[in-house]
Amino acid sequence: MEIGERLNFNSKVMEFCFRAIGWKHTQDQTESLNSYTDCVTKCIIAEQLFRAEFTRARPGAPIYEEDE
């Protein structure tokens, strides 16, 4: 993933998590930060699982070896 793509992804995750937790200035900031951290963690884990699917071997699919 290129740096521009990574930065764009990171900003989208941040925006999503702020909306998901319903963040406001008037809330308890410790509780909001914990909720925000949980959201970001889950998003990053989901991204890693999604990307792992691209390289995972498929059962029953033929394996082709590259010729050198």
PDB file of N, CA, C and O in Angstrom:
ATOM      1  N   MET A   1       0.855  -1.164   0.000  1.00  0.00           N
ATOM      2  CA  MET A   1       0.000   0.000   0.000  1.00  0.00           C
ATOM      3  C   MET A   1       0.908   1.236   0.000  1.00  0.00           C
ATOM      4  O   MET A   1       1.820   1.341   0.820  1.00  0.00           O
ATOM      5  N   GLU A   2       0.657   2.152  -0.908  1.00  0.00           N
ATOM      6  CA  GLU A   2       1.458   3.361  -0.992  1.00  0.00           C
ATOM      7  C   GLU A   2       1.112   4.313   0.156  1.00  0.00           C
ATOM      8  O   GLU A   2       0.062   4.193   0.787  1.00  0.00           O
ATOM      9  N   ILE A   3       2.022   5.265   0.413  1.00  0.00           N
ATOM     10  CA  ILE A   3       1.852   6.159   1.562  1.00  0.00           C
ATOM     11  C   ILE A   3       0.576   6.994   1.448  1.00  0.00           C
ATOM     12  O   ILE A   3      -0.127   7.181   2.441  1.00  0.00           O
ATOM     13  N   GLY A   4       0.272   7.493   0.258  1.00  0.00           N
ATOM     14  CA  GLY A   4      -0.938   8.284   0.071  1.00  0.00           C
ATOM     15  C   GLY A   4      -2.193   7.476   0.333  1.00  0.00           C
ATOM     16  O   GLY A   4      -3.146   7.962   0.943  1.00  0.00           O
ATOM     17  N   GLU A   5      -2.184   6.229  -0.136  1.00  0.00           N
ATOM     18  CA  GLU A   5      -3.323   5.336   0.089  1.00  0.00           C
ATOM     19  C   GLU A   5      -3.470   5.021   1.572  1.00  0.00           C
ATOM     20  O   GLU A   5      -4.585   4.990   2.094  1.00  0.00           O
ATOM     21  N   ARG A   6      -2.344   4.786   2.256  1.00  0.00           N
ATOM     22  CA  ARG A   6      -2.371   4.491   3.698  1.00  0.00           C
ATOM     23  C   ARG A   6      -2.909   5.679   4.488  1.00  0.00           C
ATOM     24  O   ARG A   6      -3.737   5.505   5.383  1.00  0.00           O
ATOM     25  N   LEU A   7      -2.443   6.886   4.163  1.00  0.00           N
ATOM     26  CA  LEU A   7      -2.921   8.073   4.876  1.00  0.00           C
ATOM     27  C   LEU A   7      -4.410   8.288   4.647  1.00  0.00           C
ATOM     28  O   LEU A   7      -5.135   8.651   5.573  1.00  0.00           O
ATOM     29  N   ASN A   8      -4.867   8.069   3.429  1.00  0.00           N
ATOM     30  CA  ASN A   8      -6.288   8.210   3.136  1.00  0.00           C
ATOM     31  C   ASN A   8      -7.096   7.181   3.925  1.00  0.00           C
ATOM     32  O   ASN A   8      -8.138   7.506   4.493  1.00  0.00           O
ATOM     33  N   PHE A   9      -6.613   5.942   3.958  1.00  0.00           N
ATOM     34  CA  PHE A   9      -7.292   4.891   4.718  1.00  0.00           C
ATOM     35  C   PHE A   9      -7.348   5.249   6.201  1.00  0.00           C
ATOM     36  O   PHE A   9      -8.393   5.121   6.839  1.00  0.00           O
ATOM     37  N   ASN A  10      -6.220   5.696   6.742  1.00  0.00           N
ATOM     38  CA  ASN A  10      -6.175   6.049   8.163  1.00  0.00           C
ATOM     39  C   ASN A  10      -7.160   7.163   8.499  1.00  0.00           C
ATOM     40  O   ASN A  10      -7.830   7.106   9.530  1.00  0.00           O
ATOM     41  N   SER A  11      -7.253   8.176   7.640  1.00  0.00           N
ATOM     42  CA  SER A  11      -8.185   9.272   7.918  1.00  0.00           C
ATOM     43  C   SER A  11      -9.628   8.788   7.833  1.00  0.00           C
ATOM     44  O   SER A  11     -10.478   9.251   8.594  1.00  0.00           O
ATOM     45  N   LYS A  12      -9.921   7.857   6.912  1.00  0.00           N
ATOM     46  CA  LYS A  12     -11.276   7.297   6.812  1.00  0.00           C
ATOM     47  C   LYS A  12     -11.623   6.494   8.061  1.00  0.00           C
ATOM     48  O   LYS A  12     -12.748   6.571   8.555  1.00  0.00           O
ATOM     49  N   VAL A  13     -10.661   5.724   8.576  1.00  0.00           N
ATOM     50  CA  VAL A  13     -10.892   4.958   9.805  1.00  0.00           C
ATOM     51  C   VAL A  13     -11.167   5.909  10.968  1.00  0.00           C
ATOM     52  O   VAL A  13     -12.071   5.670  11.768  1.00  0.00           O
ATOM     53  N   MET A  14     -10.391   6.984  11.061  1.00  0.00           N
ATOM     54  CA  MET A  14     -10.585   7.947  12.146  1.00  0.00           C
ATOM     55  C   MET A  14     -11.969   8.591  12.062  1.00  0.00           C
ATOM     56  O   MET A  14     -12.667   8.688  13.071  1.00  0.00           O
ATOM     57  N   GLU A  15     -12.369   9.028  10.875  1.00  0.00           N
ATOM     58  CA  GLU A  15     -13.694   9.635  10.700  1.00  0.00           C
ATOM     59  C   GLU A  15     -14.794   8.641  11.048  1.00  0.00           C
ATOM     60  O   GLU A  15     -15.758   8.989  11.729  1.00  0.00           O
ATOM     61  N   PHE A  16     -14.648   7.397  10.577  1.00  0.00           N
ATOM     62  CA  PHE A  16     -15.645   6.371  10.855  1.00  0.00           C
ATOM     63  C   PHE A  16     -15.800   6.147  12.352  1.00  0.00           C
ATOM     64  O   PHE A  16     -16.918   6.078  12.863  1.00  0.00           O
ATOM     65  N   CYS A  17     -14.674   6.033  13.055  1.00  0.00           N
ATOM     66  CA  CYS A  17     -14.733   5.747  14.489  1.00  0.00           C
ATOM     67  C   CYS A  17     -15.298   6.918  15.288  1.00  0.00           C
ATOM     68  O   CYS A  17     -16.015   6.705  16.265  1.00  0.00           O
ATOM     69  N   PHE A  18     -14.985   8.150  14.888  1.00  0.00           N
ATOM     70  CA  PHE A  18     -15.591   9.294  15.576  1.00  0.00           C
ATOM     71  C   PHE A  18     -17.109   9.274  15.426  1.00  0.00           C
ATOM     72  O   PHE A  18     -17.835   9.541  16.384  1.00  0.00           O
ATOM     73  N   ARG A  19     -17.588   8.957  14.221  1.00  0.00           N
ATOM     74  CA  ARG A  19     -19.035   8.872  14.010  1.00  0.00           C
ATOM     75  C   ARG A  19     -19.625   7.677  14.749  1.00  0.00           C
ATOM     76  O   ARG A  19     -20.706   7.781  15.329  1.00  0.00           O
ATOM     77  N   ALA A  20     -18.924   6.540  14.735  1.00  0.00           N
ATOM     78  CA  ALA A  20     -19.433   5.313  15.350  1.00  0.00           C
ATOM     79  C   ALA A  20     -19.631   5.456  16.855  1.00  0.00           C
ATOM     80  O   ALA A  20     -20.585   4.912  17.410  1.00  0.00           O
ATOM     81  N   ILE A  21     -18.728   6.187  17.521  1.00  0.00           N
ATOM     82  CA  ILE A  21     -18.853   6.324  18.975  1.00  0.00           C
ATOM     83  C   ILE A  21     -19.699   7.529  19.352  1.00  0.00           C
ATOM     84  O   ILE A  21     -20.026   7.709  20.525  1.00  0.00           O
ATOM     85  N   GLY A  22     -20.061   8.359  18.373  1.00  0.00           N
ATOM     86  CA  GLY A  22     -20.870   9.544  18.669  1.00  0.00           C
ATOM     87  C   GLY A  22     -20.122  10.536  19.540  1.00  0.00           C
ATOM     88  O   GLY A  22     -20.679  11.065  20.501  1.00  0.00           O
ATOM     89  N   TRP A  23     -18.862  10.790  19.209  1.00  0.00           N
ATOM     90  CA  TRP A  23     -17.997  11.631  20.026  1.00  0.00           C
ATOM     91  C   TRP A  23     -18.509  13.059  20.113  1.00  0.00           C
ATOM     92  O   TRP A  23     -18.926  13.645  19.114  1.00  0.00           O
ATOM     93  N   LYS A  24     -18.471  13.616  21.331  1.00  0.00           N
ATOM     94  CA  LYS A  24     -18.838  15.016  21.593  1.00  0.00           C
ATOM     95  C   LYS A  24     -17.879  15.578  22.625  1.00  0.00           C
ATOM     96  O   LYS A  24     -17.307  14.834  23.422  1.00  0.00           O
ATOM     97  N   HIS A  25     -17.703  16.890  22.609  1.00  0.00           N
ATOM     98  CA  HIS A  25     -16.810  17.543  23.570  1.00  0.00           C
ATOM     99  C   HIS A  25     -17.318  17.415  25.005  1.00  0.00           C
ATOM    100  O   HIS A  25     -16.533  17.474  25.951  1.00  0.00           O
ATOM    101  N   THR A  26     -18.620  17.239  25.165  1.00  0.00           N
ATOM    102  CA  THR A  26     -19.208  17.236  26.506  1.00  0.00           C
ATOM    103  C   THR A  26     -19.139  15.879  27.203  1.00  0.00           C
ATOM    104  O   THR A  26     -19.455  15.781  28.389  1.00  0.00           O
ATOM    105  N   GLN A  27     -18.734  14.838  26.489  1.00  0.00           N
ATOM    106  CA  GLN A  27     -18.674  13.505  27.083  1.00  0.00           C
ATOM    107  C   GLN A  27     -17.438  13.349  27.954  1.00  0.00           C
ATOM    108  O   GLN A  27     -16.507  14.153  27.904  1.00  0.00           O
ATOM    109  N   ASP A  28     -17.460  12.287  28.756  1.00  0.00           N
ATOM    110  CA  ASP A  28     -16.275  11.899  29.515  1.00  0.00           C
ATOM    111  C   ASP A  28     -15.200  11.497  28.515  1.00  0.00           C
ATOM    112  O   ASP A  28     -15.386  10.550  27.751  1.00  0.00           O
ATOM    113  N   GLN A  29     -14.087  12.203  28.515  1.00  0.00           N
ATOM    114  CA  GLN A  29     -13.054  11.995  27.508  1.00  0.00           C
ATOM    115  C   GLN A  29     -12.344  10.645  27.652  1.00  0.00           C
ATOM    116  O   GLN A  29     -11.918  10.066  26.652  1.00  0.00           O
ATOM    117  N   THR A  30     -12.214  10.147  28.859  1.00  0.00           N
ATOM    118  CA  THR A  30     -11.571   8.852  29.056  1.00  0.00           C
ATOM    119  C   THR A  30     -12.411   7.743  28.442  1.00  0.00           C
ATOM    120  O   THR A  30     -11.883   6.863  27.763  1.00  0.00           O
ATOM    121  N   GLU A  31     -13.698   7.782  28.674  1.00  0.00           N
ATOM    122  CA  GLU A  31     -14.602   6.784  28.107  1.00  0.00           C
ATOM    123  C   GLU A  31     -14.630   6.890  26.576  1.00  0.00           C
ATOM    124  O   GLU A  31     -14.619   5.878  25.876  1.00  0.00           O
ATOM    125  N   SER A  32     -14.664   8.109  26.076  1.00  0.00           N
ATOM    126  CA  SER A  32     -14.667   8.319  24.625  1.00  0.00           C
ATOM    127  C   SER A  32     -13.380   7.802  23.996  1.00  0.00           C
ATOM    128  O   SER A  32     -13.419   7.170  22.940  1.00  0.00           O
ATOM    129  N   LEU A  33     -12.248   8.060  24.626  1.00  0.00           N
ATOM    130  CA  LEU A  33     -10.967   7.599  24.107  1.00  0.00           C
ATOM    131  C   LEU A  33     -10.890   6.077  24.091  1.00  0.00           C
ATOM    132  O   LEU A  33     -10.366   5.491  23.144  1.00  0.00           O
ATOM    133  N   ASN A  34     -11.404   5.439  25.128  1.00  0.00           N
ATOM    134  CA  ASN A  34     -11.430   3.973  25.163  1.00  0.00           C
ATOM    135  C   ASN A  34     -12.308   3.408  24.052  1.00  0.00           C
ATOM    136  O   ASN A  34     -11.934   2.435  23.397  1.00  0.00           O
ATOM    137  N   SER A  35     -13.468   4.013  23.840  1.00  0.00           N
ATOM    138  CA  SER A  35     -14.355   3.563  22.768  1.00  0.00           C
ATOM    139  C   SER A  35     -13.716   3.778  21.409  1.00  0.00           C
ATOM    140  O   SER A  35     -13.821   2.925  20.528  1.00  0.00           O
ATOM    141  N   TYR A  36     -13.051   4.917  21.234  1.00  0.00           N
ATOM    142  CA  TYR A  36     -12.380   5.232  19.978  1.00  0.00           C
ATOM    143  C   TYR A  36     -11.253   4.233  19.708  1.00  0.00           C
ATOM    144  O   TYR A  36     -11.098   3.747  18.588  1.00  0.00           O
ATOM    145  N   THR A  37     -10.474   3.934  20.739  1.00  0.00           N
ATOM    146  CA  THR A  37      -9.371   2.970  20.613  1.00  0.00           C
ATOM    147  C   THR A  37      -9.895   1.594  20.232  1.00  0.00           C
ATOM    148  O   THR A  37      -9.316   0.928  19.374  1.00  0.00           O
ATOM    149  N   ASP A  38     -10.983   1.160  20.857  1.00  0.00           N
ATOM    150  CA  ASP A  38     -11.580  -0.136  20.524  1.00  0.00           C
ATOM    151  C   ASP A  38     -12.024  -0.165  19.064  1.00  0.00           C
ATOM    152  O   ASP A  38     -11.809  -1.160  18.371  1.00  0.00           O
ATOM    153  N   CYS A  39     -12.635   0.908  18.599  1.00  0.00           N
ATOM    154  CA  CYS A  39     -13.106   0.984  17.220  1.00  0.00           C
ATOM    155  C   CYS A  39     -11.939   0.913  16.235  1.00  0.00           C
ATOM    156  O   CYS A  39     -11.987   0.154  15.267  1.00  0.00           O
ATOM    157  N   VAL A  40     -10.898   1.698  16.480  1.00  0.00           N
ATOM    158  CA  VAL A  40      -9.734   1.694  15.590  1.00  0.00           C
ATOM    159  C   VAL A  40      -9.084   0.304  15.574  1.00  0.00           C
ATOM    160  O   VAL A  40      -8.702  -0.188  14.513  1.00  0.00           O
ATOM    161  N   THR A  41      -8.961  -0.309  16.714  1.00  0.00           N
ATOM    162  CA  THR A  41      -8.366  -1.646  16.802  1.00  0.00           C
ATOM    163  C   THR A  41      -9.150  -2.654  15.974  1.00  0.00           C
ATOM    164  O   THR A  41      -8.564  -3.439  15.229  1.00  0.00           O
ATOM    165  N   LYS A  42     -10.473  -2.635  16.102  1.00  0.00           N
ATOM    166  CA  LYS A  42     -11.311  -3.558  15.339  1.00  0.00           C
ATOM    167  C   LYS A  42     -11.206  -3.292  13.842  1.00  0.00           C
ATOM    168  O   LYS A  42     -11.189  -4.236  13.052  1.00  0.00           O
ATOM    169  N   CYS A  43     -11.135  -2.038  13.443  1.00  0.00           N
ATOM    170  CA  CYS A  43     -11.003  -1.701  12.017  1.00  0.00           C
ATOM    171  C   CYS A  43      -9.684  -2.199  11.446  1.00  0.00           C
ATOM    172  O   CYS A  43      -9.647  -2.729  10.335  1.00  0.00           O
ATOM    173  N   ILE A  44      -8.605  -2.033  12.195  1.00  0.00           N
ATOM    174  CA  ILE A  44      -7.294  -2.468  11.719  1.00  0.00           C
ATOM    175  C   ILE A  44      -7.227  -3.987  11.631  1.00  0.00           C
ATOM    176  O   ILE A  44      -6.656  -4.523  10.681  1.00  0.00           O
ATOM    177  N   ILE A  45      -7.796  -4.684  12.597  1.00  0.00           N
ATOM    178  CA  ILE A  45      -7.829  -6.142  12.548  1.00  0.00           C
ATOM    179  C   ILE A  45      -8.650  -6.608  11.350  1.00  0.00           C
ATOM    180  O   ILE A  45      -8.262  -7.549  10.658  1.00  0.00           O
ATOM    181  N   ALA A  46      -9.777  -5.955  11.104  1.00  0.00           N
ATOM    182  CA  ALA A  46     -10.612  -6.300   9.949  1.00  0.00           C
ATOM    183  C   ALA A  46      -9.847  -6.076   8.648  1.00  0.00           C
ATOM    184  O   ALA A  46      -9.942  -6.892   7.731  1.00  0.00           O
ATOM    185  N   GLU A  47      -9.093  -4.986   8.556  1.00  0.00           N
ATOM    186  CA  GLU A  47      -8.307  -4.709   7.353  1.00  0.00           C
ATOM    187  C   GLU A  47      -7.257  -5.797   7.143  1.00  0.00           C
ATOM    188  O   GLU A  47      -7.065  -6.259   6.018  1.00  0.00           O
ATOM    189  N   GLN A  48      -6.581  -6.209   8.206  1.00  0.00           N
ATOM    190  CA  GLN A  48      -5.557  -7.239   8.090  1.00  0.00           C
ATOM    191  C   GLN A  48      -6.150  -8.575   7.650  1.00  0.00           C
ATOM    192  O   GLN A  48      -5.555  -9.283   6.838  1.00  0.00           O
ATOM    193  N   LEU A  49      -7.316  -8.918   8.181  1.00  0.00           N
ATOM    194  CA  LEU A  49      -7.979 -10.152   7.769  1.00  0.00           C
ATOM    195  C   LEU A  49      -8.394 -10.081   6.304  1.00  0.00           C
ATOM    196  O   LEU A  49      -8.249 -11.053   5.563  1.00  0.00           O
ATOM    197  N   PHE A  50      -8.910  -8.929   5.891  1.00  0.00           N
ATOM    198  CA  PHE A  50      -9.319  -8.735   4.504  1.00  0.00           C
ATOM    199  C   PHE A  50      -8.133  -8.889   3.557  1.00  0.00           C
ATOM    200  O   PHE A  50      -8.232  -9.580   2.543  1.00  0.00           O
ATOM    201  N   ARG A  51      -7.014  -8.247   3.885  1.00  0.00           N
ATOM    202  CA  ARG A  51      -5.829  -8.329   3.034  1.00  0.00           C
ATOM    203  C   ARG A  51      -5.236  -9.741   3.022  1.00  0.00           C
ATOM    204  O   ARG A  51      -4.674 -10.160   2.010  1.00  0.00           O
ATOM    205  N   ALA A  52      -5.352 -10.479   4.132  1.00  0.00           N
ATOM    206  CA  ALA A  52      -4.832 -11.839   4.198  1.00  0.00           C
ATOM    207  C   ALA A  52      -5.586 -12.766   3.246  1.00  0.00           C
ATOM    208  O   ALA A  52      -5.032 -13.761   2.779  1.00  0.00           O
ATOM    209  N   GLU A  53      -6.846 -12.443   2.959  1.00  0.00           N
ATOM    210  CA  GLU A  53      -7.635 -13.266   2.047  1.00  0.00           C
ATOM    211  C   GLU A  53      -7.069 -13.241   0.633  1.00  0.00           C
ATOM    212  O   GLU A  53      -7.284 -14.187  -0.125  1.00  0.00           O
ATOM    213  N   PHE A  54      -6.355 -12.191   0.260  1.00  0.00           N
ATOM    214  CA  PHE A  54      -5.777 -12.102  -1.079  1.00  0.00           C
ATOM    215  C   PHE A  54      -4.666 -13.126  -1.294  1.00  0.00           C
ATOM    216  O   PHE A  54      -4.462 -13.590  -2.416  1.00  0.00           O
ATOM    217  N   THR A  55      -3.958 -13.477  -0.246  1.00  0.00           N
ATOM    218  CA  THR A  55      -2.815 -14.378  -0.386  1.00  0.00           C
ATOM    219  C   THR A  55      -3.073 -15.775   0.168  1.00  0.00           C
ATOM    220  O   THR A  55      -2.215 -16.652   0.064  1.00  0.00           O
ATOM    221  N   ARG A  56      -4.241 -15.986   0.753  1.00  0.00           N
ATOM    222  CA  ARG A  56      -4.549 -17.287   1.353  1.00  0.00           C
ATOM    223  C   ARG A  56      -4.745 -18.345   0.273  1.00  0.00           C
ATOM    224  O   ARG A  56      -5.390 -18.094  -0.745  1.00  0.00           O
ATOM    225  N   ALA A  57      -4.182 -19.529   0.505  1.00  0.00           N
ATOM    226  CA  ALA A  57      -4.369 -20.638  -0.429  1.00  0.00           C
ATOM    227  C   ALA A  57      -5.822 -21.113  -0.359  1.00  0.00           C
ATOM    228  O   ALA A  57      -6.395 -21.229   0.724  1.00  0.00           O
ATOM    229  N   ARG A  58      -6.396 -21.379  -1.504  1.00  0.00           N
ATOM    230  CA  ARG A  58      -7.784 -21.833  -1.573  1.00  0.00           C
ATOM    231  C   ARG A  58      -7.817 -23.364  -1.632  1.00  0.00           C
ATOM    232  O   ARG A  58      -7.108 -23.956  -2.447  1.00  0.00           O
ATOM    233  N   PRO A  59      -8.617 -24.013  -0.794  1.00  0.00           N
ATOM    234  CA  PRO A  59      -8.692 -25.477  -0.823  1.00  0.00           C
ATOM    235  C   PRO A  59      -9.216 -25.950  -2.182  1.00  0.00           C
ATOM    236  O   PRO A  59     -10.223 -25.447  -2.681  1.00  0.00           O
ATOM    237  N   GLY A  60      -8.526 -26.910  -2.764  1.00  0.00           N
ATOM    238  CA  GLY A  60      -8.955 -27.479  -4.027  1.00  0.00           C
ATOM    239  C   GLY A  60      -8.505 -26.704  -5.259  1.00  0.00           C
ATOM    240  O   GLY A  60      -8.649 -27.198  -6.377  1.00  0.00           O
ATOM    241  N   ALA A  61      -7.969 -25.518  -5.082  1.00  0.00           N
ATOM    242  CA  ALA A  61      -7.509 -24.727  -6.209  1.00  0.00           C
ATOM    243  C   ALA A  61      -6.124 -25.204  -6.624  1.00  0.00           C
ATOM    244  O   ALA A  61      -5.276 -25.469  -5.771  1.00  0.00           O
ATOM    245  N   PRO A  62      -5.892 -25.315  -7.914  1.00  0.00           N
ATOM    246  CA  PRO A  62      -4.561 -25.773  -8.356  1.00  0.00           C
ATOM    247  C   PRO A  62      -3.477 -24.756  -7.992  1.00  0.00           C
ATOM    248  O   PRO A  62      -3.700 -23.546  -8.054  1.00  0.00           O
ATOM    249  N   ILE A  63      -2.321 -25.256  -7.616  1.00  0.00           N
ATOM    250  CA  ILE A  63      -1.196 -24.398  -7.256  1.00  0.00           C
ATOM    251  C   ILE A  63      -0.234 -24.372  -8.439  1.00  0.00           C
ATOM    252  O   ILE A  63       0.254 -25.411  -8.883  1.00  0.00           O
ATOM    253  N   TYR A  64       0.025 -23.189  -8.932  1.00  0.00           N
ATOM    254  CA  TYR A  64       0.927 -23.022 -10.068  1.00  0.00           C
ATOM    255  C   TYR A  64       2.265 -22.524  -9.561  1.00  0.00           C
ATOM    256  O   TYR A  64       2.340 -21.565  -8.792  1.00  0.00           O
ATOM    257  N   GLU A  65       3.318 -23.188 -10.003  1.00  0.00           N
ATOM    258  CA  GLU A  65       4.654 -22.777  -9.637  1.00  0.00           C
ATOM    259  C   GLU A  65       5.201 -21.847 -10.702  1.00  0.00           C
ATOM    260  O   GLU A  65       4.997 -22.067 -11.896  1.00  0.00           O
ATOM    261  N   GLU A  66       5.887 -20.820 -10.271  1.00  0.00           N
ATOM    262  CA  GLU A  66       6.469 -19.872 -11.208  1.00  0.00           C
ATOM    263  C   GLU A  66       7.742 -20.457 -11.805  1.00  0.00           C
ATOM    264  O   GLU A  66       8.563 -21.044 -11.101  1.00  0.00           O
ATOM    265  N   ASP A  67       7.892 -20.285 -13.120  1.00  0.00           N
ATOM    266  CA  ASP A  67       9.117 -20.727 -13.797  1.00  0.00           C
ATOM    267  C   ASP A  67      10.175 -19.651 -13.653  1.00  0.00           C
ATOM    268  O   ASP A  67       9.881 -18.460 -13.759  1.00  0.00           O
ATOM    269  N   GLU A  68      11.398 -20.070 -13.412  1.00  0.00           N
ATOM    270  CA  GLU A  68      12.485 -19.091 -13.276  1.00  0.00           C
ATOM    271  C   GLU A  68      13.193 -18.878 -14.573  1.00  0.00           C
ATOM    272  O   GLU A  68      14.134 -18.088 -14.640  1.00  0.00           O
TER     273      GLU A  68
END
